[in-house]
Amino acid sequence: MANELQVLELKVEKITPASIVSNVDKLEPFIEKVKEK
């Protein structure tokens, strides 16, 4: 079980920054529209 948890933690660490960046990229056009108003 411990090994499985370590693998999951590694996957989360690798995925999280990338997914945050891609979410920010998706939000940028929306943020700019809000700034324009």
C-alpha positions as CSV (number, residue, x, y, z in Angstrom):
1,M,0.0,0.0,0.0
2,A,2.8,2.5,0.9
3,N,4.3,2.1,-2.6
4,E,1.0,2.8,-4.2
5,L,0.5,5.9,-2.2
6,Q,4.0,7.1,-3.1
7,V,3.3,6.5,-6.8
8,L,0.0,8.5,-6.5
9,E,1.7,11.3,-4.7
10,L,4.3,11.5,-7.5
11,K,1.6,11.5,-10.1
12,V,-0.2,14.3,-8.3
13,E,2.9,16.4,-8.0
14,K,3.6,16.0,-11.7
15,I,0.0,16.7,-12.8
16,T,-0.9,19.6,-10.6
17,P,1.5,22.3,-11.8
18,A,0.7,21.5,-15.4
19,S,-3.0,21.4,-14.9
20,I,-2.9,24.7,-13.0
21,V,-0.9,26.3,-15.9
22,S,-3.4,25.0,-18.5
23,N,-6.3,26.3,-16.4
24,V,-4.7,29.7,-16.2
25,D,-4.2,29.7,-20.0
26,K,-7.9,29.0,-20.5
27,L,-8.8,31.7,-18.0
28,E,-6.6,34.5,-19.5
29,P,-9.0,35.4,-22.4
30,F,-11.9,35.6,-19.9
31,I,-9.8,37.8,-17.5
32,E,-8.9,40.2,-20.3
33,K,-12.6,40.5,-21.3
34,V,-13.4,41.4,-17.6
35,K,-10.7,44.0,-17.6
36,E,-12.0,45.6,-20.8
37,K,-15.4,46.3,-19.2
